């Protein structure tokens, strides 16, 4: 058979730029996704267009950027120099075409490789670029990267700048939707890193005067902070740091305005420098974990020609500040050592607060050291024959694995043998793992981290995720709570969320925790089957398939056969992210839902309890359709 396959000139294929991006989108924008994760491709598309406008601002051209984002349409208008009119089409459709190869025109910019906007163009079902320059304007329109409209130059009275409008391609980003909180965080980060820049997004103004200080004040709960934020700035470097009462470490790192969600050289250097400086200041060799426990910090650096470890620029690999500058590690270390040490000498009350936090962390660590050792030995034995974990082959922390595969790794946390069995049989063994709970987990609200080691199930879950020493070694990019949509399932969901919020809030803040959305109904006739996640979807399905259609109500995950379950955890998977923002006060949230304030909680439930029938009666049309479907 193999002898019949001819290896000739025809076997060698050369793809043009557009075909290559569309065939391998993950190489250019990371994972595709539907918008439920903050690093999904649709947000990278927005970022790639915005980066060009930000670079213009950084070079001193344009102090305002206007952004409009509706359900599927994105518009970005800046007031920079505008793309040179004769190169408008080339700049958005020819790889390796751009102004950033001339380092004199764009010093310390983000988009260095001339790919970003081309990727947006190729992955959009509609893409329009317009440049305004010195009284003239040029417009070009594309569909999936193919030029459809090339208008001649026209006169204009509008200010110089560039406007890009695009709609992501629904055949590439299936069932996609923008989550407002993710977009808002993205835009706030641009504002924090570019003091003096005004971003108008959907009618709201985003502006920062104090940069990373403002960022930390937005991210940290005022009541949890241990001392006023330390904010230090130098040439090409800025940092802000404090400690809180929460477990874990929380960092926000940036390079040339790019949010490096996976850190890199600059963040590693910063974490080392903070430990070294504090040890030298107090003249005591404190354990690094005690110094960094509960730290919340942000670091931003600007370097020439940064080298990132992936096209999506989420992790910095650069070792130097510039061609003739010091190594990045030395640059960060020297700044922190000098400036942080000076600050602590000048502010003894802050120095005392840091020392108290370190000593508290030291006491807590020593208290659990005995039980921790025993628990870890038990976990090692259990891992050899861990019936709770059905692992997958690829892992998020394995840099040898293809980035697209790593980005799709997920751990389903399930309860009960039937649900675990359905997921285990229908999962993708390459990227999907399953962790089975034996029942309702412990309500760990108000407990210390000691309980994580005393409770065998919590300890095994911690080891399965590899988060004992922080989230740098996280083995799965997505942690998915998969419980029934009934009262018991909701309670288990709350208990698991309490575990993560109490002991690993940085894991939640970094967008790794999700809830699996499973269908409530199956509506089918002899020709077609439609799975419905809401009552509205059920009504639409009945309307489409006719009133004689068979309607099944799924009461639990165990009722769904493995064959069917494969439809819900594959390409069409629907995930609801757990999003924490400035307004989310974790201590208050957990106290209300998981604490002992029973009368308050009961009153809340009674006030907000509305059954399906009540909801239907609010809308006469819906009430009528309810009666129609019941008759059917």
Residue pairs with C-beta under 8 A, 6 or more apart in sequence:
15 23
17 93
17 94
17 95
17 118
17 122
17 145
18 93
18 121
18 122
18 144
18 145
18 146
21 27
21 28
21 118
21 119
21 122
21 123
21 145
22 122
22 123
22 144
22 145
22 172
25 32
25 41
25 119
25 123
25 172
26 32
26 403
26 404
26 407
27 311
27 404
28 115
28 119
28 311
28 312
29 41
29 44
29 45
29 48
29 119
29 123
29 311
29 312
30 39
30 41
30 44
30 310
30 311
30 312
30 314
30 403
30 404
30 407
31 37
31 39
31 40
31 41
31 404
31 407
31 408
32 40
32 41
32 172
32 173
32 174
33 39
33 40
33 41
33 42
33 173
33 176
34 40
34 173
34 174
34 175
34 176
34 177
34 574
34 575
35 42
35 43
35 173
35 176
35 177
35 178
35 179
35 182
36 177
36 179
36 514
36 574
36 575
36 576
36 577
37 477
37 478
37 511
37 514
37 575
37 577
38 179
38 182
38 185
38 261
38 511
38 577
39 261
39 312
39 314
39 407
39 511
40 173
40 176
41 123
41 168
41 172
41 173
42 168
42 173
42 176
42 178
43 178
43 182
43 183
43 186
44 312
45 74
45 119
45 120
45 123
45 124
45 166
45 168
46 69
46 74
46 76
46 183
46 186
47 186
48 111
48 116
48 117
48 119
48 120
49 74
49 76
49 116
49 117
49 120
49 164
49 166
50 65
50 67
50 76
50 186
50 190
51 109
51 110
51 111
51 116
51 257
51 258
52 78
52 111
52 116
52 117
52 162
53 62
53 65
53 76
53 78
53 80
53 162
54 65
54 110
54 190
54 194
54 197
54 257
55 100
55 106
55 109
55 110
55 111
56 62
56 78
56 80
56 81
56 161
56 162
57 63
57 65
57 78
57 80
57 194
57 197
58 108
58 109
58 194
58 257
59 80
59 105
59 106
59 107
59 109
61 79
61 80
61 81
61 160
62 78
62 79
62 80
62 161
63 79
63 196
63 197
63 198
64 78
64 79
64 197
64 198
64 199
64 200
65 76
65 77
65 78
65 79
65 197
65 198
65 199
65 200
66 75
66 76
66 77
66 78
66 200
67 74
67 75
67 76
67 77
67 187
67 199
67 200
67 201
67 202
68 74
68 75
68 201
68 202
69 75
69 178
69 183
69 201
69 202
71 177
71 178
72 167
72 168
72 170
72 176
73 165
73 166
73 167
74 164
74 165
74 166
74 167
74 168
75 163
75 164
75 165
76 163
76 164
76 165
77 161
77 162
77 163
77 164
78 161
78 162
78 163
79 159
79 160
79 161
80 160
80 161
80 162
81 133
81 160
81 161
82 131
82 132
82 133
82 160
82 161
82 162
83 91
83 129
83 131
83 133
83 138
83 162
84 131
84 133
85 131
85 133
85 136
85 137
85 138
85 153
87 97
88 129
88 131
88 138
88 140
89 140
89 147
89 150
90 97
91 97
91 98
91 117
91 129
92 117
92 118
92 120
92 121
92 127
92 129
92 140
92 142
93 118
93 121
93 142
93 145
93 147
94 118
95 114
95 115
95 118
96 113
96 114
97 114
98 111
98 113
98 114
99 105
99 106
100 106
100 109
100 111
100 112
100 113
100 114
101 112
101 114
103 304
103 305
107 304
108 236
108 256
108 302
108 303
108 304
109 256
110 255
110 256
110 257
110 258
110 313
112 305
112 306
113 311
115 311
117 129
117 164
118 145
120 127
120 164
120 166
121 127
121 142
121 145
121 166
122 144
122 145
123 144
123 145
123 168
123 169
123 172
123 173
124 142
124 144
124 145
124 166
124 167
124 168
124 169
125 143
125 144
125 167
125 168
125 169
125 170
125 171
126 141
126 142
126 143
126 165
126 166
126 167
127 141
127 142
127 143
127 145
127 164
127 165
127 166
127 167
128 139
128 140
128 141
128 142
128 163
128 164
128 165
128 166
129 139
129 140
129 162
129 163
129 164
130 137
130 138
130 139
130 140
130 162
130 163
130 164
131 137
131 138
131 161
131 162
131 163
132 156
132 158
132 159
132 160
132 161
132 162
132 163
133 160
134 160
135 155
135 156
135 157
136 153
136 154
136 155
136 156
137 153
137 154
137 155
137 156
137 158
138 151
138 153
138 154
139 149
139 151
139 154
140 147
140 149
140 150
140 151
141 147
141 148
141 149
142 148
144 169
168 176
170 176
174 571
174 572
175 572
175 574
179 577
179 579
181 579
181 581
182 579
183 201
184 201
185 581
186 259
187 199
187 201
187 206
188 206
188 208
188 215
188 218
189 215
189 252
189 254
189 259
190 197
190 199
190 206
190 257
191 197
191 199
191 206
191 207
191 208
192 208
192 211
192 212
192 214
192 215
193 211
193 212
193 254
193 257
193 300
194 208
194 257
195 208
195 209
195 210
195 211
197 207
198 205
198 206
198 207
199 205
199 206
199 207
200 206
208 214
208 215
210 231
211 231
211 233
211 238
211 240
211 300
212 231
212 238
212 239
212 240
212 252
212 298
212 299
212 300
213 229
213 231
213 240
215 240
215 252
215 298
216 229
216 231
216 240
216 241
216 242
216 252
216 296
216 297
216 298
217 229
218 582
219 250
219 252
219 296
219 509
219 582
220 229
220 242
220 244
220 296
221 244
221 582
221 585
221 586
221 587
223 585
223 587
224 244
224 245
224 246
224 585
224 586
224 587
225 242
225 243
225 244
225 296
226 242
226 243
226 244
226 245
226 294
226 353
226 354
226 356
226 357
227 242
227 243
227 349
227 350
227 353
227 354
228 242
228 350
229 240
229 241
229 242
230 239
230 240
230 241
230 242
230 340
230 343
230 350
231 238
231 239
231 240
232 238
232 239
232 240
232 335
232 339
232 340
232 343
233 239
234 335
234 339
236 301
236 302
236 303
236 321
237 299
237 300
237 301
237 302
237 331
237 332
237 335
238 299
238 300
239 270
239 297
239 298
239 299
239 300
239 335
239 336
239 339
240 297
240 298
241 274
241 295
241 296
241 297
241 298
241 340
242 295
242 296
242 297
243 294
243 295
243 296
243 353
243 354
243 357
244 250
244 294
244 296
245 294
245 587
246 294
246 505
246 586
247 293
247 294
247 449
247 502
247 503
247 504
247 505
248 293
248 294
248 470
248 471
248 503
248 504
248 505
248 506
248 507
249 292
249 293
249 294
249 295
249 296
249 470
249 506
250 295
250 296
250 297
250 505
250 506
250 509
251 263
251 267
251 270
251 271
251 295
251 296
251 297
251 298
251 299
252 259
252 297
252 298
252 299
253 259
253 260
253 263
253 264
253 266
253 267
253 270
253 298
253 299
253 300
253 316
254 260
254 298
254 299
254 300
254 301
255 264
255 266
255 300
255 301
255 302
255 303
255 306
255 308
255 313
255 316
255 318
256 301
256 302
256 303
256 306
257 300
258 313
259 314
260 266
260 267
260 308
260 313
260 314
260 315
260 316
261 314
261 315
261 510
262 309
262 314
262 315
263 315
263 316
263 472
264 308
264 309
264 315
264 316
264 317
264 318
265 316
265 317
265 318
265 319
265 328
265 329
266 299
266 301
266 316
266 318
266 328
266 332
267 299
267 316
268 329
269 328
269 329
269 331
269 332
269 333
270 297
270 299
270 332
270 336
271 292
272 329
272 333
273 332
273 333
273 335
273 336
273 337
273 340
274 291
274 292
274 295
274 297
274 336
274 340
275 288
275 291
275 292
276 333
276 337
277 336
277 337
277 340
277 341
278 286
278 291
278 340
278 354
278 358
279 285
279 286
279 291
280 337
280 341
281 341
281 344
281 345
281 351
282 355
286 358
286 362
287 362
287 365
289 361
289 365
289 469
290 358
290 361
290 362
290 365
291 358
291 361
293 357
293 361
293 364
293 365
294 357
294 361
299 332
301 321
301 328
301 331
301 332
303 318
303 320
303 321
303 322
303 325
303 328
304 321
304 322
304 323
304 325
305 318
305 322
305 323
306 313
306 316
306 318
307 316
307 317
307 318
307 319
308 314
308 315
308 316
308 317
308 318
309 315
309 316
309 317
310 403
316 328
318 328
319 327
319 328
319 329
320 326
320 327
320 328
321 327
321 328
321 331
325 331
326 334
343 350
344 350
344 351
344 354
345 351
364 448
364 449
367 448
367 450
368 448
368 449
368 450
368 453
371 450
371 453
371 454
372 453
374 453
375 453
375 454
375 456
375 459
376 453
376 459
376 463
376 468
378 456
378 459
379 459
379 460
379 463
382 388
382 456
382 460
383 389
383 463
386 460
386 464
387 436
388 435
388 436
388 437
388 457
388 460
388 461
388 464
389 433
389 434
389 435
389 436
389 460
389 464
390 420
390 424
390 427
390 433
390 434
390 435
390 436
391 433
391 464
392 409
392 427
392 428
392 429
392 430
392 431
392 432
392 433
393 429
393 430
393 431
394 401
394 402
394 405
394 406
394 408
394 409
394 430
394 431
395 401
395 406
395 409
395 475
395 476
396 406
396 407
396 409
396 474
396 475
396 476
396 477
397 466
397 472
397 473
397 474
397 475
398 406
405 430
405 431
406 477
407 477
408 431
408 477
409 431
409 432
409 433
409 475
409 476
409 477
409 478
410 431
410 432
410 433
410 476
410 477
410 478
410 479
410 480
410 514
411 432
411 433
411 434
411 435
411 464
411 465
411 475
411 476
411 478
411 479
411 480
412 423
412 427
412 432
412 433
412 434
412 435
412 480
412 482
412 516
412 569
413 435
413 437
413 461
413 479
413 480
413 481
413 482
413 496
414 420
414 423
414 434
414 435
414 436
414 437
414 482
414 483
414 557
415 436
415 437
415 439
415 440
415 483
415 484
415 489
415 492
416 436
416 437
416 557
416 558
417 436
418 556
418 557
418 558
419 482
419 483
419 484
419 556
419 557
419 558
420 434
420 436
421 558
421 562
422 557
422 558
422 560
422 561
422 562
422 565
423 432
423 434
423 482
423 557
423 565
423 569
424 434
425 562
425 565
426 562
426 563
426 565
426 566
426 569
427 433
427 434
427 569
428 569
428 570
432 569
433 464
433 476
435 460
435 461
435 464
437 457
437 492
437 496
438 457
440 488
440 491
440 492
440 495
441 455
441 457
441 458
441 492
441 495
441 496
441 499
442 451
442 455
442 457
442 458
442 495
443 495
443 498
443 594
444 451
444 452
444 455
444 458
444 495
444 498
444 499
444 502
444 503
445 498
445 502
445 590
445 591
445 594
445 595
446 590
446 595
447 502
449 503
451 458
452 458
452 459
452 462
452 503
453 459
458 499
461 499
462 468
464 475
465 474
465 475
465 476
465 479
465 507
466 473
466 474
466 475
467 473
467 474
467 504
467 507
470 506
471 504
471 506
471 507
471 510
471 512
474 507
474 512
476 512
477 512
478 512
478 514
478 575
479 500
479 507
479 512
479 513
479 514
480 514
480 515
480 516
480 575
481 493
481 496
481 497
481 513
481 514
481 515
481 516
482 516
482 518
482 557
483 489
483 490
483 492
483 493
483 496
483 557
484 555
484 556
484 557
484 558
485 518
485 520
486 555
486 556
489 556
493 515
494 593
494 594
495 594
497 513
497 578
498 590
498 593
498 594
500 507
500 508
500 513
501 508
501 586
501 589
501 590
502 590
505 580
505 586
507 513
508 578
508 580
509 580
511 577
511 579
513 577
513 578
514 575
514 576
514 577
514 578
515 575
515 576
515 578
516 568
516 569
516 573
516 574
516 575
517 533
517 574
517 575
517 576
518 533
518 554
518 557
518 560
518 568
519 531
519 532
519 533
519 554
519 568
520 532
520 533
520 534
520 535
520 538
520 553
520 554
521 531
521 532
521 537
521 538
521 541
521 551
521 552
521 553
521 554
522 529
522 530
522 531
522 532
522 550
522 551
522 552
522 554
522 564
523 529
523 530
523 531
523 532
523 538
523 541
523 542
523 545
523 549
523 550
523 551
523 552
524 530
524 545
524 549
524 550
524 552
525 545
525 546
525 548
525 549
525 550
528 545
530 537
530 541
530 544
530 545
531 567
531 568
532 538
532 540
532 541
533 574
535 612
535 615
538 551
538 629
539 622
539 625
539 629
541 549
542 549
542 551
542 625
542 629
542 632
547 628
547 629
547 631
547 632
548 632
549 632
551 629
551 632
554 560
557 565
560 568
568 574
580 586
591 597
592 600
592 601
592 604
593 601
613 626
615 622
616 622
616 623
616 626
617 623
